[in-house]
Structure formats: C-alpha cells, structure tokens
C-alpha cells in the first residue's frame, strides 16, 4: 500500500491588478496578498475567483520561502495568508484554475 498524498487547495478572489501582480483576497477571510500574474494560465481579470492546487512532488518547481511567507516558482511568487502553515520540507507541483464565483470577498456568503 502506498502512502497518502495530500493536495492543498487555496481559493481567492482577484481584488485588483497592479502591473505584474494581482492583489488577491483569500476566500473565507479578509486577508490580502500578492500573486504574480505570470503564474496564471491565462490573463486574469478583477473579480474572478481562482483556486491554487498544491501537491507534494519530487520534481515540483514550487517551494515555500519562510523568510516572507510565500510560495516561490520560477515564474513568480504567491504571497500566503499569515494563518496558513505549509511544510517547508517539500517541493510542490502548482496548478491554478479559474472557478465560478460562488462567494463574495471577505468570507460573506452571497
């Protein structure tokens, strides 16, 4: 029997776009951070909801940078909410997907 592989899913809404970064609000909170626009599979727009999928991978290019609580990838960075804890001993496979808008920013229900 092989071991368990857990995938972390993080949802956010794009608040605004500022040059090479999007300012995002993490779903279920009012915390905001920056996400590099180079990481999106297509150009993002304000108000869109996205999901980050992180899975441990021996050949993943994404790593946690403890010095400023961000995920780093050759294409850019993802600032993480301060309440999030991710094991920094792993490298991750990163995938980002657009999701239907199901909730409003700030964690309020529609």
C-alpha positions, -999 to 999 in steps of 0.1 A, spaced: 0 0 0 14 34 -10 14 64 13 -12 92 12 -6 123 -9 -25 153 3 -33 182 -20 -38 217 -6 -65 239 -23 -65 276 -17 -93 298 -31 -91 336 -37 -108 365 -55 -88 390 -75 -93 424 -59 -72 443 -84 -43 441 -109 -12 461 -103 14 457 -130 30 422 -127 9 413 -96 -27 407 -87 -38 417 -52 -60 388 -40 -84 383 -11 -83 348 2 -118 331 4 -132 329 39 -111 358 52 -103 394 46 -66 387 42 -50 400 11 -16 392 -6 0 394 -40 2 368 -67 24 371 -97 4 375 -129 29 352 -147 15 322 -128 -20 324 -143 -26 301 -172 -45 330 -189 -47 367 -182 -67 373 -150 -94 399 -145 -106 417 -114 -134 400 -95 -125 365 -108 -122 336 -84 -93 312 -87 -81 281 -70 -45 272 -63 -38 234 -62 -6 224 -44 6 188 -43 39 174 -29 61 164 -58 97 153 -60 101 173 -93 79 203 -84 93 237 -90 73 255 -63 88 259 -28 79 277 4 100 307 13 98 311 51 115 345 51 84 362 38 57 335 38 54 330 1 55 302 -24 82 307 -50 82 294 -85 105 302 -115 75 321 -130 68 342 -98 56 342 -62 24 337 -43 21 356 -10 4 334 15 -20 344 43 -2 345 76 -26 320 92 -15 293 67 11 267 76 27 247 49 55 222 54 87 238 40 105 205 37 87 197 4 86 209 -31 52 212 -48 35 209 -81 15 241 -87 -17 244 -108 -41 273 -109 -77 271 -122 -104 296 -126 -135 288 -106 -171 300 -108 -178 330 -84 -197 313 -55 -190 337 -26 -182 373 -21 -149 387 -8 -144 389 29 -159 355 36 -195 367 34 -220 343 18 -238 356 -14 
